Amino acid sequence: QVQLVESGGGSVQAGGSLRLSCAASGTRFSINSMAWYRQAPGKQRELVAEILRGGSTHYADFVKGRFTISRDNAKSTVHLQMNELKPEDTAVYYCSVITSSQLWGPGTQVTVSS
């Protein structure tokens, strides 16, 4: 059974930094895409950043220059370094991987106060 375990969420003041991590285990398939999504109260879930197995990355416009996604294929982990955090970054952040299907972690809360 595939499990995604997220860590690193928390509360921080505007301008601060947090680093999210997600470890995938139990998959029999190669992980192609690893990504972070977020969902703020009353809003739809949206893609924050994605990284493919070969290292190609894609960022949402609202995080470009502030967030960096990285992965370790050998450890099946993905990280999101979040700098210059803003109150509007407050959301539940979800790790997602695509193997034979798209899988989701339980989410981790990120709260940015002004």
C-alpha positions as a Markdown table, in Angstrom:
| # | Residue | x | y | z |
|---|---|---|---|---|
| 1 | Gln | 0.0 | 0.0 | 0.0 |
| 2 | Val | 1.4 | 3.4 | -1.0 |
| 3 | Gln | 1.9 | 5.9 | 1.7 |
| 4 | Leu | 2.8 | 9.6 | 1.5 |
| 5 | Val | 4.1 | 11.1 | 4.7 |
| 6 | Glu | 4.4 | 14.9 | 4.8 |
| 7 | Ser | 6.3 | 17.0 | 7.3 |
| 8 | Gly | 7.5 | 20.5 | 7.9 |
| 9 | Gly | 4.3 | 22.5 | 8.1 |
| 10 | Gly | 3.7 | 25.1 | 10.8 |
| 11 | Ser | 3.3 | 28.8 | 11.6 |
| 12 | Val | 5.6 | 31.6 | 10.5 |
| 13 | Gln | 5.5 | 35.3 | 10.2 |
| 14 | Ala | 5.4 | 37.0 | 6.8 |
| 15 | Gly | 8.8 | 37.0 | 5.2 |
| 16 | Gly | 9.8 | 33.8 | 6.9 |
| 17 | Ser | 10.7 | 30.4 | 5.5 |
| 18 | Leu | 9.5 | 26.8 | 5.9 |
| 19 | Arg | 10.6 | 23.6 | 4.3 |
| 20 | Leu | 8.1 | 20.9 | 3.5 |
| 21 | Ser | 9.1 | 17.3 | 2.9 |
| 22 | Cys | 7.2 | 14.2 | 1.6 |
| 23 | Ala | 8.3 | 10.6 | 1.6 |
| 24 | Ala | 6.6 | 8.0 | -0.6 |
| 25 | Ser | 6.8 | 4.4 | 0.3 |
| 26 | Gly | 5.2 | 1.1 | -0.8 |
| 27 | Thr | 4.9 | 1.8 | -4.5 |
| 28 | Arg | 5.8 | -0.8 | -7.0 |
| 29 | Phe | 5.9 | 1.7 | -9.9 |
| 30 | Ser | 8.4 | 4.3 | -10.9 |
| 31 | Ile | 7.4 | 7.7 | -9.7 |
| 32 | Asn | 7.2 | 10.1 | -12.6 |
| 33 | Ser | 5.7 | 13.3 | -11.2 |
| 34 | Met | 6.1 | 14.6 | -7.7 |
| 35 | Ala | 4.3 | 17.8 | -6.8 |
| 36 | Trp | 2.9 | 20.1 | -4.1 |
| 37 | Tyr | -0.6 | 21.5 | -4.2 |
| 38 | Arg | -2.4 | 23.7 | -1.7 |
| 39 | Gln | -5.9 | 24.5 | -0.7 |
| 40 | Ala | -6.9 | 27.6 | 1.2 |
| 41 | Pro | -10.3 | 27.8 | 3.0 |
| 42 | Gly | -13.1 | 28.3 | 0.5 |
| 43 | Lys | -10.8 | 27.9 | -2.5 |
| 44 | Gln | -10.1 | 25.1 | -4.9 |
| 45 | Arg | -6.9 | 23.0 | -4.6 |
| 46 | Glu | -4.2 | 24.5 | -6.8 |
| 47 | Leu | -0.8 | 23.3 | -8.1 |
| 48 | Val | 2.1 | 25.0 | -6.4 |
| 49 | Ala | 5.1 | 23.2 | -8.0 |
| 50 | Glu | 5.9 | 20.0 | -9.8 |
| 51 | Ile | 9.1 | 18.2 | -10.5 |
| 52 | Leu | 9.5 | 15.3 | -13.0 |
| 53 | Arg | 11.8 | 12.3 | -12.6 |
| 54 | Gly | 14.4 | 13.8 | -14.9 |
| 55 | Gly | 14.4 | 17.1 | -12.9 |
| 56 | Ser | 12.2 | 19.3 | -15.0 |
| 57 | Thr | 10.3 | 21.7 | -12.8 |
| 58 | His | 7.1 | 23.8 | -13.1 |
| 59 | Tyr | 6.0 | 26.5 | -10.7 |
| 60 | Ala | 2.8 | 28.4 | -10.3 |
| 61 | Asp | 3.3 | 32.1 | -11.1 |
| 62 | Phe | 2.4 | 33.1 | -7.5 |
| 63 | Val | 5.4 | 31.3 | -6.1 |
| 64 | Lys | 8.1 | 31.8 | -8.8 |
| 65 | Gly | 11.3 | 33.1 | -7.3 |
| 66 | Arg | 10.2 | 32.3 | -3.7 |
| 67 | Phe | 9.6 | 28.5 | -3.6 |
| 68 | Thr | 12.0 | 25.8 | -4.8 |
| 69 | Ile | 11.0 | 22.1 | -5.4 |
| 70 | Ser | 13.5 | 19.3 | -5.3 |
| 71 | Arg | 13.4 | 15.5 | -5.1 |
| 72 | Asp | 15.6 | 12.6 | -4.3 |
| 73 | Asn | 14.7 | 9.7 | -6.6 |
| 74 | Ala | 16.7 | 7.2 | -4.6 |
| 75 | Lys | 14.7 | 8.0 | -1.4 |
| 76 | Ser | 11.4 | 8.8 | -3.2 |
| 77 | Thr | 11.2 | 12.1 | -1.4 |
| 78 | Val | 10.2 | 15.6 | -2.5 |
| 79 | His | 10.9 | 18.9 | -0.8 |
| 80 | Leu | 9.5 | 22.3 | -1.1 |
| 81 | Gln | 11.6 | 25.2 | 0.2 |
| 82 | Met | 9.3 | 28.2 | 0.8 |
| 83 | Asn | 11.0 | 31.6 | 1.3 |
| 84 | Glu | 9.5 | 35.1 | 1.6 |
| 85 | Leu | 6.2 | 33.6 | 2.7 |
| 86 | Lys | 3.1 | 35.8 | 2.5 |
| 87 | Pro | -0.2 | 35.6 | 4.4 |
| 88 | Glu | -1.8 | 34.5 | 1.2 |
| 89 | Asp | 0.4 | 31.4 | 1.2 |
| 90 | Thr | -1.7 | 30.2 | 4.2 |
| 91 | Ala | -3.2 | 26.9 | 3.2 |
| 92 | Val | -3.1 | 23.1 | 3.6 |
| 93 | Tyr | -0.3 | 21.8 | 1.5 |
| 94 | Tyr | -0.6 | 18.4 | -0.1 |
| 95 | Cys | 2.1 | 16.2 | -1.6 |
| 96 | Ser | 1.1 | 14.3 | -4.7 |
| 97 | Val | 2.8 | 11.7 | -6.8 |
| 98 | Ile | 1.9 | 10.0 | -10.1 |
| 99 | Thr | 2.9 | 6.4 | -10.6 |
| 100 | Ser | 0.2 | 4.3 | -12.2 |
| 101 | Ser | -2.3 | 6.8 | -10.8 |
| 102 | Gln | -2.3 | 10.1 | -8.8 |
| 103 | Leu | -1.8 | 9.7 | -5.1 |
| 104 | Trp | -2.2 | 12.3 | -2.3 |
| 105 | Gly | -0.8 | 12.8 | 1.1 |
| 106 | Pro | -3.0 | 13.8 | 4.0 |
| 107 | Gly | -1.9 | 17.4 | 3.9 |
| 108 | Thr | 0.1 | 19.7 | 6.3 |
| 109 | Gln | -1.0 | 23.1 | 7.5 |
| 110 | Val | 1.0 | 26.2 | 6.7 |
| 111 | Thr | 0.0 | 29.4 | 8.4 |
| 112 | Val | 1.6 | 32.8 | 7.6 |
| 113 | Ser | 0.8 | 35.7 | 9.9 |
| 114 | Ser | 1.2 | 39.3 | 9.0 |
